[in-house]
Amino acid sequence: MLAKTPGFAIIAVLTLALGIGANSAIFSVIDAVLLRPLPFPKPNELIAVWSKVQGDTERETGSFPDYADIRDQSQTVESLFAFTRAATVLGSGSEARELLGIAVTSDIFRVLSIPPLLGRTFTQDEEKTDARVIVLTYETWQRHFNRDPNIIGREILCSLRAYTVIGVMPPGYRYPIGPRCEYFMPLQQLVPDSVKNRSSHFLRFVGRLKPSANVKQASAEISAVSGRMEQQFPDSNTGRTYYAFSLHHDLVGDVRPALLTIVSAVFLVLLIACANVANLLLARANQRRREIAIRAALGAGRLRIVTQLFTEGLILAFLGACTGLLLAWWGIDLLRVFGPRDVPRLDEIQINGLVIVFTLIAAVISTLLFAVFPALQVSRPNVNESLQEGSRGAVGRESHRARALLVIAQVALSMLLLAGAGLLIKSFGNLRATNPGFEPSRVLTIDLALPRAKYADLPLKQHEFFERLDDRLRTLPGIEAAGGVTPLPFSGNDRASSFWIAGRPDPGPGNHPNASHLTVMGDYFRAMHIPLLAGRGFDSRDGREGVPVAMVNEAFVKKFFDGRNALGRYIIVDHAEKTKDRPLEIVGVVGNTRHESLAIEPIPEFYIPFAQDPDRRMYLVLRTSSEKLVGLENSARVAIQDIDRDIYVPHLEPLEKLIGITLAQPRFNMMLLGAFAAVALTLAAIGIYGVIAYTVTQRTKEFGIRMALGAQRRDMLQMILRQSFSVVAIGLGIGLLAALALARLMTSLLYGVSAHDFSIYALVLFVLSIAALIASYLPARRAMNVDPMVALRYE
């Protein structure tokens, strides 16, 4: 029977393909990110360990001595490793390439329980003896060494130091920092000083539980170890507690709310698609009343008729599922390209067996949703009436009521989706409009790290290099201002130090407050357009031998000085060897800047001049006279390598691009939910149009009689629109109440907008009303133009 009505079949299949395909694509994301276990033996035994400071809500990293104590004292954790992100330069000169990897303890290979493909991994003895060994990932071995089978034992140059390759991991071994984890180096040799400092919190911990333990027991025991460390080392550990939870949760916990919101949205699209197809089936079944009545008259039972109609629906759903899989395959490619990089395992999204099974199940569920209701409606015909009416006739009350209910459901579900999309769009607009505290346009940055082999632990040499470089950069053509900072806002890096205010009672070891600690050089504040609010900036007086000074931001003054004058006051930074623990005089106050994200309010910050706080790594900041300066990158590279030809110079990065990266997740949420809302609106409008068009066709004779009795065309239009809007209004009301009730679930995804923002709901009501008006008006015009004589002969 479907072959006799190809137009109906094609529309139904494409409608279902949209709903099922979207669900299949999103399920592939859910499978890869939330459902699929981590690719390690016994993944449920893996835990992440973080620290938390009393009074703070954010989780924090830990120190190496704390790691060692937890590892040695825990009875529930079988093994534990500590790591931090690292970078090295492979090779030298024009052949140099930057590699990203991790500095890690040797326990990683025991915790994750995956042996190397070639060679071996490093040992605890090699960590402690400064053995320069390196383990490569398979991808690095393939990309940079052409899968050289003799790579084991070969020396390679990493940041001007010779390292021996002792192992190559199997393909796909990229944890814990994702696709760009390119190598593993022993931790202690990379940061020899920090591993002795209990106040240096920069490490993440990951462990494997003993078979008899669970996460709750491990977390309780680790907290108890924290308590003992707090008593034993009050200077560094007062108020700091370590706790554990599932490693899988650690990786996906931040993206789970957004993904679940998107899953809900895409399921609503499927429901709307099913309602649309159900309306098509009702209309088609009404046209087949005579056929169904004949079957019933010839002895066909109701179950047989329902089975036939359900089977036809199942065929439609199967064809829709096959087409939907093609759409999902295409959609997954788009998700890989446009999805935010911080979504874990994004590169592992694929159409696999589980996704295909889900698609088939979705097809069956869809059939139950759209086919059973129409089948039950038309499977109990009044045989005599149907045979007398012929193939056309007045619309039965039950059929009309069923179509009205389906339209109500479509409008209500569309209201939910459009309201959610509207909230995210406004939230994203607020986020983009947020002032970061500086002017990012026409600012280019270079993440410059001096080679450890030549500059590590040599502050005078570091200072000399960057001082000469600063003089050169400011003279480059097209440069309005040049400076440097570490860490750079929106670079993904941060640094905090504890301190106390001189002249006030010392709150005691471990009770000192924290603030963000930045080192700046040159005209950083002018290059960034960060305003000076009080006092002065850094100048030639603030050299290495000068009086130690600092500048602070508004948030610092507000929190620690109650907004009063802070100039001339002193702060003492804990463990500040570079300033010899001398008090720093506050000489200036600058405006607040946002550092990690536009969504996070400015926090207290203090700045120290580079001459008094030198570092091997600086982010160079260049404000240019125009958006695009031809040759600037090459000029900057020449200026740097004229001073030291061994320094690797990465590409220039616009500061606006770094800010854009932090907006990737909310932009993705907005675009995806907005796309689903647009599909929902289109399907709802098509559904309304289809119902009204069918109603007009079925009531042609009635309209002819009304017009023959004196009804005006305008009266006909008003009657149809009034009847249409009475149904739409019910759907809008139900949808509005549901949206208001469920919007609070989106609170964590919103910024600067209430979940019950009146303007959004008013706009959505207006858009849906206009869509319904257009969808109703087009078929209503046909009723206006009915010729009464033709209409009376219609049947």
C-alpha positions in Angstrom: 0.0 0.0 0.0 2.9 2.4 0.7 4.0 2.1 -3.0 0.7 3.5 -4.1 1.3 6.7 -2.2 5.0 7.5 -2.7 4.7 11.2 -1.7 3.3 10.2 1.7 6.0 7.6 2.2 8.8 9.9 1.3 7.6 12.7 3.6 7.1 10.2 6.5 10.5 8.6 6.0 12.4 11.9 5.8 10.6 13.2 8.9 11.5 10.1 10.9 15.0 10.2 9.5 15.5 13.6 11.0 14.3 12.5 14.5 16.0 9.1 14.5 19.2 10.3 12.9 19.6 13.1 15.4 19.1 10.7 18.3 21.6 8.2 16.8 24.3 10.9 16.3 23.9 12.2 19.9 23.8 8.7 21.3 27.1 8.0 19.6 28.5 10.9 21.7 26.9 9.6 24.9 28.3 6.1 24.1 31.9 7.4 23.6 31.9 9.9 26.4 29.5 8.7 29.2 28.8 5.0 28.6 32.0 3.4 27.2 34.4 2.3 29.9 37.9 3.7 29.9 40.3 1.7 27.6 42.2 0.1 30.5 42.0 -3.2 32.3 39.4 -3.1 35.2 38.6 0.6 34.6 36.2 0.6 37.6 39.2 0.4 39.9 40.7 3.6 38.6 40.3 6.8 40.8 41.3 10.4 40.6 42.5 12.2 43.7 42.1 16.0 44.2 42.6 18.4 47.1 40.3 21.0 48.5 41.1 23.9 50.7 38.7 24.8 53.5 36.5 27.7 52.4 37.1 27.2 48.6 34.7 25.4 46.3 37.1 24.6 43.5 39.1 21.4 43.5 42.8 21.8 43.4 46.0 19.9 42.5 48.4 18.5 45.0 52.1 18.6 45.9 54.7 15.8 45.4 55.4 15.2 49.1 51.6 14.9 49.7 51.4 12.4 46.8 54.2 10.3 48.3 52.5 10.3 51.7 49.1 9.2 50.3 50.8 6.5 48.1 52.8 5.1 51.0 50.1 5.3 53.7 47.0 4.2 51.9 45.8 0.6 52.4 43.0 0.8 49.9 45.0 2.1 46.9 47.2 -0.4 45.2 49.2 2.1 43.3 49.1 5.8 42.6 50.8 8.1 40.1 51.3 11.9 39.9 51.7 13.9 36.7 51.7 17.4 35.2 51.5 18.6 31.7 54.8 19.3 30.0 56.2 20.4 26.7 59.5 19.8 24.9 61.1 20.8 21.7 62.1 17.9 19.5 65.3 18.5 17.5 66.8 21.9 16.9 67.1 24.7 14.4 64.6 24.7 11.4 63.7 21.1 12.1 62.5 21.7 15.7 58.9 20.7 16.5 57.1 21.2 19.8 55.7 18.0 21.5 53.2 18.0 24.3 53.3 15.3 26.9 53.4 14.6 30.6 56.0 14.5 33.3 54.9 11.6 35.4 56.0 9.1 38.1 56.7 5.5 37.0 53.6 4.2 38.7 51.5 5.3 35.7 52.3 2.2 33.8 51.4 0.0 36.7 48.1 1.9 37.4 46.9 1.8 33.8 48.2 -1.8 33.3 49.1 -1.5 29.6 52.6 -2.8 28.6 54.6 -1.0 26.0 54.5 -2.0 22.4 58.3 -1.7 22.1 61.0 -1.6 24.8 60.1 -0.9 28.4 59.0 1.9 30.7 61.1 3.8 33.2 61.6 2.7 36.8 61.5 4.5 40.2 65.3 4.3 40.3 65.5 6.1 36.9 63.2 8.8 38.4 65.5 9.5 41.3 68.9 9.3 39.5 68.1 11.9 36.8 68.3 9.3 34.0 67.3 11.1 30.8 64.9 8.6 29.4 61.7 9.0 27.4 58.7 6.9 26.4 57.0 7.8 23.2 53.3 7.3 22.2 52.7 5.2 19.1 51.4 8.3 17.2 54.7 10.2 17.9 56.8 7.2 16.8 54.7 7.1 13.6 54.6 10.8 12.9 58.1 11.9 13.7 60.2 8.7 13.4 58.4 6.9 10.6 57.9 3.8 12.9 61.6 3.2 13.0 62.0 -0.4 14.4 65.4 0.6 15.8 64.1 3.5 17.8 64.7 1.8 21.2 68.0 2.9 22.6 68.3 5.9 20.2 69.1 9.3 21.6 66.9 12.2 20.6 67.3 15.9 21.4 64.5 17.3 23.7 64.9 21.0 24.6 68.6 20.8 23.8 69.1 17.7 26.1 69.8 14.2 24.9 67.2 11.7 26.0 67.3 7.9 25.3 64.1 6.4 23.9 63.4 3.3 26.0 59.8 2.5 25.0 56.9 3.0 22.6 53.3 2.6 23.9 50.6 0.8 21.8 48.2 2.8 19.5 45.6 4.8 21.3 47.5 5.1 24.5 47.1 8.9 25.0 45.7 9.3 28.5 45.7 11.4 30.6 45.7 14.5 28.4 44.1 13.3 25.2 45.1 13.2 21.6 48.1 15.5 22.1 49.8 13.3 24.7 53.0 12.6 22.7 55.5 11.4 25.3 56.2 10.4 28.9 59.1 11.7 31.0 60.1 11.0 34.6 58.6 13.7 36.8 61.4 14.3 39.3 64.1 15.2 36.8 61.9 17.7 35.1 60.9 19.6 38.3 63.6 18.6 40.8 63.0 21.5 43.2 59.2 21.4 43.2 59.1 17.7 44.2 60.6 18.7 47.6 58.2 21.6 48.2 55.0 20.6 50.0 53.6 24.1 49.2 54.0 23.6 45.5 50.6 22.3 44.3 50.8 21.5 40.6 50.2 17.7 40.3 47.2 15.6 39.5 47.0 12.1 41.1 45.4 9.0 39.6 45.4 5.6 41.3 44.1 2.0 41.1 42.1 0.6 44.0 42.8 -2.8 45.6 40.2 -5.4 44.4 38.7 -5.4 47.9 38.2 -1.6 48.1 35.7 0.8 46.7 35.9 4.5 45.9 34.0 5.6 49.1 36.4 3.6 51.3 39.5 5.0 49.5 38.2 8.6 49.8 37.6 8.2 53.5 41.1 6.8 54.0 42.8 9.5 51.9 40.9 12.1 53.9 42.3 10.6 57.1 45.8 10.7 55.6 45.2 14.4 54.9 44.3 15.0 58.5 47.6 13.5 59.6 49.5 15.6 57.1 47.7 18.7 58.4 48.9 18.0 61.9 52.4 17.1 60.8 52.9 20.0 58.3 50.7 22.9 59.4 52.7 25.4 57.3 51.5 23.9 54.0 48.6 21.6 54.8 46.3 23.5 57.2 42.8 23.3 55.8 43.7 21.1 52.9 41.9 17.8 52.4 42.4 15.2 49.7 39.5 13.1 48.4 38.9 10.5 45.7 36.3 9.6 43.2 35.9 7.6 40.0 38.4 8.4 37.2 35.6 8.1 34.7 33.5 10.7 36.6 36.6 12.9 36.8 36.9 12.9 33.0 33.3 13.4 32.0 31.7 15.1 35.1 32.1 18.6 33.6 30.4 17.9 30.3 27.6 15.6 31.7 25.0 18.3 32.4 25.4 19.8 28.9 25.2 16.3 27.2 22.1 15.3 29.2 20.4 18.6 28.2 21.2 17.9 24.5 19.9 14.3 24.9 16.6 15.6 26.3 16.4 18.1 23.4 17.0 15.5 20.7 14.5 13.2 22.2 11.9 15.9 22.0 12.7 16.3 18.3 11.9 12.6 17.9 8.6 13.0 19.7 7.7 15.9 17.4 8.6 13.9 14.3 6.5 11.0 15.5 3.5 13.3 16.2 3.9 14.6 12.6 4.0 11.1 11.1 1.0 10.1 13.3 -1.0 13.0 11.9 0.0 11.9 8.3 -1.1 8.3 9.2 -4.4 9.5 10.6 -5.1 11.5 7.4 -4.2 8.6 5.2 -6.2 6.1 7.3 -9.2 8.4 7.0 -8.9 8.2 3.3 -8.7 4.4 3.6 -11.9 4.1 5.7 -13.8 2.4 2.8 -11.0 -0.1 2.2 -10.8 -0.9 6.0 -14.6 -1.2 6.2 -14.6 -3.7 3.3 -11.9 -5.7 5.0 -13.9 -5.7 8.2 -17.1 -6.7 6.3 -15.2 -9.6 4.8 -14.3 -10.9 8.3 -11.0 -9.2 9.1 -10.7 -8.8 12.9 -9.6 -5.7 14.6 -6.2 -7.2 15.6 -5.5 -8.1 11.9 -6.2 -4.6 10.8 -4.1 -3.1 13.5 -1.3 -5.5 12.7 -1.4 -4.5 9.0 -1.3 -0.8 9.8 1.4 -1.3 12.5 3.5 -3.3 10.0 3.2 -0.4 7.5 4.4 1.9 10.2 7.3 -0.4 11.0 8.4 -0.3 7.4 8.3 3.5 7.5 10.3 3.5 10.7 12.9 1.1 9.4 13.4 3.1 6.2 13.6 6.3 8.4 16.2 4.6 10.6 18.4 3.6 7.6 18.2 7.1 6.2 18.7 8.5 9.8 21.9 6.4 10.1 23.3 8.1 7.0 22.4 11.5 8.5 24.0 10.5 11.8 27.2 9.5 10.0 27.3 12.9 8.4 26.4 14.6 11.7 29.2 12.8 13.6 31.8 14.2 11.1 30.4 17.7 11.9 30.6 17.0 15.7 34.2 15.9 15.4 35.0 19.1 13.5 33.0 21.7 15.5 32.7 20.0 18.9 34.7 21.7 21.7 38.1 20.2 22.3 37.5 19.8 26.1 34.9 17.1 25.5 36.8 13.9 26.4 37.2 11.2 23.8 35.5 13.3 21.1 37.8 11.6 18.5 36.4 8.2 19.5 32.8 9.0 18.4 31.7 6.5 15.7 28.8 4.5 14.4 29.4 1.1 16.0 27.3 -1.9 16.8 25.7 -0.3 19.9 24.7 2.8 17.9 23.1 0.6 15.2 21.2 -1.4 17.9 20.1 1.9 19.5 18.8 3.1 16.1 16.8 -0.1 15.5 15.3 0.2 19.0 14.5 3.9 18.3 12.8 2.8 15.1 10.6 0.3 17.1 9.8 2.8 19.8 9.0 5.4 17.1 6.6 3.0 15.5 4.8 2.5 18.8 4.6 6.2 19.2 3.3 7.2 15.8 1.6 4.0 14.4 -0.4 2.4 17.2 -2.6 5.4 18.0 -3.8 6.0 14.4 -4.2 2.2 13.9 -6.5 1.9 17.0 -8.4 5.0 15.8 -9.4 3.5 12.4 -9.5 -0.2 13.2 -13.0 -0.1 14.5 -15.0 1.4 11.6 -18.8 1.7 11.4 -19.0 -0.6 8.4 -22.4 0.6 7.1 -21.6 4.3 7.5 -18.2 3.9 5.9 -19.5 1.9 2.9 -22.3 4.5 2.4 -19.9 7.5 2.7 -17.5 6.3 0.1 -13.9 7.3 0.2 -14.5 10.8 1.3 -16.7 12.4 3.9 -17.0 14.5 7.0 -14.3 14.3 9.5 -15.3 12.1 12.5 -15.1 13.7 15.9 -12.6 11.1 17.2 -10.3 11.6 14.2 -10.4 15.3 14.6 -9.8 15.2 18.3 -6.8 12.9 17.8 -5.2 15.2 15.3 -5.8 18.2 17.6 -4.1 16.4 20.5 -1.1 15.6 18.2 -0.9 19.3 17.2 -1.1 20.3 20.9 1.8 17.9 21.7 3.9 19.3 18.8 3.4 22.9 19.9 4.1 22.1 23.6 7.3 20.2 22.8 8.4 22.9 20.4 7.8 25.5 23.1 10.1 23.5 25.4 12.9 23.3 22.9 12.7 26.9 21.7 12.6 28.2 25.3 15.8 26.2 26.1 17.5 27.4 22.9 16.5 31.0 23.6 18.0 30.8 27.1 21.2 29.4 25.8 21.4 32.0 23.0 20.9 34.9 25.4 23.3 33.3 27.9 26.0 33.0 25.2 25.3 36.6 24.1 25.9 37.8 27.6 29.0 35.8 27.9 30.5 37.2 24.6 29.6 40.7 25.7 31.4 40.3 29.1 34.3 42.7 29.5 37.4 40.6 30.2 39.1 43.7 31.7 41.4 44.3 28.8 41.1 44.9 25.0 41.9 41.7 23.1 41.6 43.0 19.6 44.9 43.5 17.7 46.8 41.7 20.5 49.1 38.8 19.4 50.8 36.4 21.9 53.8 34.1 21.8 54.2 31.3 24.4 58.0 31.4 24.8 59.8 28.9 26.9 63.6 29.2 27.2 65.5 25.8 26.9 65.8 24.2 30.3 69.4 23.0 29.4 70.6 26.6 29.0 68.3 28.7 31.3 67.0 26.5 34.2 67.8 27.9 37.6 69.7 30.8 36.1 67.5 33.9 36.9 70.1 36.4 35.8 70.4 34.8 32.4 66.6 34.6 32.1 66.3 38.3 33.0 69.1 39.3 30.5 67.4 37.5 27.6 63.9 38.9 28.1 65.2 42.4 28.8 67.1 42.4 25.5 64.1 40.8 23.7 61.7 43.4 25.1 63.9 46.2 23.8 63.8 44.6 20.3 60.1 43.8 20.2 59.0 47.4 20.9 60.9 48.6 17.9 59.4 46.3 15.4 57.3 48.0 12.7 53.6 48.1 13.5 54.0 47.4 17.2 52.2 49.9 19.4 53.2 48.3 22.7 55.0 45.1 23.8 55.3 43.3 27.1 55.1 39.9 28.7 53.3 38.0 31.4 53.2 34.6 33.0 50.7 33.2 33.2 48.7 34.8 30.4 44.9 35.2 30.8 42.9 32.6 28.9 46.0 30.5 28.3 44.7 27.6 30.4 47.5 28.2 33.0 47.2 29.8 36.4 49.4 30.3 39.4 48.5 31.2 43.0 50.6 32.0 46.0 49.7 32.4 49.6 50.7 35.6 51.4 49.9 37.7 54.4 49.6 41.5 54.9 52.5 43.1 56.9 51.4 45.0 60.0 48.5 42.7 60.7 48.5 39.7 63.1 50.0 36.7 61.3 47.1 34.2 61.0 49.6 31.3 61.4 51.1 28.7 59.0 48.6 27.3 56.6 46.0 30.0 57.2 47.4 32.6 54.8 45.0 33.6 52.0 45.7 32.9 48.4 45.7 35.2 45.4 46.6 34.8 41.7 50.3 35.6 41.2 51.4 37.1 37.9 54.9 38.2 36.7 54.9 41.0 34.1 57.5 42.7 32.0 57.7 45.7 29.7 54.6 47.6 28.8 52.2 44.7 29.5 49.5 46.8 31.0 49.6 49.3 28.1 49.7 46.5 25.6 46.6 44.9 27.1 44.8 48.2 27.8 44.4 47.3 31.5 43.7 50.6 33.2 45.9 52.0 36.1 43.4 53.1 38.8 45.8 54.3 41.5 49.5 54.8 42.1 52.0 54.0 39.4 53.1 51.2 37.1 56.4 49.4 37.2 59.4 51.3 35.9 63.2 51.4 35.9 63.2 51.8 39.7 61.9 48.3 40.1 65.0 46.4 39.0 66.6 43.3 40.5 68.3 45.3 43.2 65.5 47.7 43.8 62.9 47.7 46.6 60.5 44.7 46.1 57.2 46.0 44.8 53.9 44.7 43.6 50.7 45.9 41.9 47.3 44.6 42.8 43.9 44.6 41.1 40.6 46.0 42.4 39.4 42.6 43.6 42.5 42.3 45.8 41.9 45.7 47.3 38.2 45.0 47.9 38.8 41.7 49.5 41.8 42.3 51.6 41.6 46.1 52.3 37.8 46.5 52.3 38.1 48.8 49.2 40.2 51.3 51.0 43.6 52.7 49.9 46.2 49.9 49.6 49.1 52.0 48.3 52.1 51.9 50.5 51.0 48.8 52.3 53.1 45.6 52.2 52.4 42.0 51.5 54.7 39.0 52.3 54.5 36.2 49.8 55.1 32.7 51.3 58.1 30.8 49.9 59.1 33.7 47.7 62.8 32.8 47.3 63.2 35.2 44.3 62.4 38.2 46.4 64.2 36.6 49.4 60.9 36.6 51.4 61.1 40.4 51.7 57.8 42.4 52.0 56.5 43.8 48.7 55.3 47.4 48.7 52.0 47.9 46.8 52.8 50.8 44.4 49.8 50.6 42.0 46.2 49.3 41.6 44.9 48.2 38.2 41.5 47.1 36.9 40.2 43.6 37.3 40.8 41.1 34.5 39.2 37.7 34.0 41.7 34.9 33.7 40.3 31.5 33.2 36.9 32.1 31.6 34.5 35.0 30.9 32.0 33.2 33.1 34.2 33.4 36.2 34.3 36.6 38.1 37.6 38.4 38.6 39.6 37.1 41.5 42.3 38.9 43.6 45.6 39.2 41.8 49.0 40.7 42.5 51.7 41.4 39.9 55.5 41.4 40.4 57.9 42.9 38.0 59.9 40.4 35.9 63.2 41.8 37.1 62.3 40.8 40.7 60.5 37.6 39.8 62.2 36.1 36.6 60.9 33.0 35.0 62.0 30.7 32.2 58.6 31.0 30.5 56.9 34.1 29.4 53.9 34.9 27.2 54.9 37.8 25.0 52.1 40.3 24.3 52.2 42.5 21.2 49.6 45.2 20.5 49.7 45.9 16.7 48.6 48.9 14.7 46.3 46.8 12.5 44.5 43.4 12.5 46.9 41.8 10.0 50.6 42.7 9.9 52.4 40.9 7.1 55.7 39.5 8.2 55.3 40.2 11.9 55.7 36.6 12.9 58.9 36.3 10.9 60.2 39.6 12.4 59.5 38.4 15.9 61.2 35.0 15.2 64.3 36.8 13.9 64.4 39.1 17.0 64.2 36.1 19.3 66.7 33.9 17.5 69.1 36.8 17.0 69.6 36.7 20.8 69.6 32.9 21.0 69.4 30.8 17.9 68.5 27.6 19.9 65.1 28.9 21.1 62.1 27.4 19.5 59.5 30.1 18.5 55.9 28.9 18.2 53.3 30.6 16.0 51.7 33.9 17.0 48.3 33.4 18.5 45.6 36.2 18.6 44.4 36.8 22.1 40.8 36.8 20.7 41.4 33.2 19.6 42.4 32.1 23.1 39.3 33.7 24.5 37.2 32.0 21.7 38.6 28.6 22.8 37.0 29.1 26.3 33.7 29.9 24.6 33.7 26.6 22.5 31.6 24.6 24.9 28.8 27.2 25.5 28.8 28.0 21.7 28.5 24.3 20.9 25.6 23.9 23.3 23.8 26.9 21.9 24.3 25.9 18.3 23.2 22.3 18.8 20.1 23.1 20.9 19.3 26.0 18.5 19.5 23.6 15.5 17.2 21.1 17.2 14.8 23.9 18.1 14.8 25.1 14.5 14.0 21.5 13.3 11.2 21.3 16.0 9.7 24.6 14.9 9.8 23.5 11.2 8.2 20.2 12.0 5.5 21.8 14.2 4.7 24.3 11.5 4.5 21.5 8.9 2.2 19.6 11.3 -0.1 22.5 11.8 -0.2 23.2 8.0 -0.9 19.5 7.3 -3.8 19.3 9.8 -5.4 22.5 8.6 -5.0 21.7 5.0 -6.5 18.3 5.5 -9.4 19.7 7.5 -10.1 22.3 4.8 -10.1 19.6 2.1 -12.5 17.4 4.1 -14.8 20.3 5.0 -15.0 21.7 1.4 -18.7 20.8 1.1 -19.5 22.5 4.5 -17.7 25.7 3.4 -19.6 25.7 0.2 -22.9 25.5 2.1 -21.9 28.3 4.4 -21.0 30.5 1.6 -24.1 29.6 -0.3 -26.1 30.7 2.8 -24.4 34.1 2.8 -21.1 33.6 4.8 -18.4 36.1 3.7 -14.9 35.0 2.7 -13.5 36.9 5.7 -15.8 35.0 8.0 -14.5 31.7 6.6 -10.9 32.8 7.2 -11.6 34.0 10.8 -13.4 30.7 11.6 -10.5 28.5 10.4 -7.9 30.7 12.1 -9.9 30.8 15.3 -10.3 27.0 15.4 -6.6 26.5 14.6 -5.5 28.9 17.3 -7.7 27.4 19.9 -5.7 24.2 19.5 -2.3 26.0 19.3 -3.1 28.1 22.3 -3.6 25.0 24.4 -0.2 23.7 23.2 1.5 27.0 24.0 0.0 27.0 27.5 1.1 23.5 28.3 4.5 24.1 26.8 5.0 27.3 28.7 4.1 25.7 32.0 6.4 22.8 31.3 9.3 25.1 30.2 9.0 27.2 33.3 9.0 24.0 35.5 12.0 22.4 33.7 14.1 25.5 33.0 15.8 25.3 36.4 17.5 22.1 35.3 19.5 24.3 32.9 20.7 26.7 35.5 24.3 25.4 35.4 24.5 26.1 31.7 23.3 29.7 31.9 25.3 32.9 32.4 23.8 36.3 33.2 20.2 35.2 32.5 17.5 33.8 34.7 16.0 30.5 33.9 12.6 32.2 34.0 13.6 35.2 31.9 10.3 36.8 30.8 11.7 38.2 27.5 12.7 34.8 26.3 9.4 33.2 26.9 7.5 36.1 25.4 9.7 35.9 22.3 9.2 32.2 22.0 5.4 32.6 22.3 5.5 35.2 19.6 7.6 33.1 17.2 5.5 30.0 17.6 2.3 32.1 17.2 3.6 33.6 14.0 4.7 30.2 12.7 1.2 28.8 13.6 -0.5 31.8 11.9 1.4 31.3 8.7 0.9 27.6 8.7 -2.8 28.1 9.3 -3.3 31.0 6.9 -2.0 29.2 3.8 -4.6 26.4 3.7 -7.3 28.8 5.1 -6.9 30.9 1.9 -8.1 27.9 -0.1 -11.3 27.9 2.0 -11.8 31.6 1.2 -11.6 30.9 -2.5 -14.0 28.0 -2.6 -16.7 28.3 -5.3 -20.0 27.3 -3.6 -21.3 25.5 -6.7 -18.1 23.4 -7.0 -18.1 22.7 -3.3 -21.7 21.5 -3.3 -20.8 19.0 -6.1 -17.5 18.0 -4.2 -18.6 14.6 -3.1 
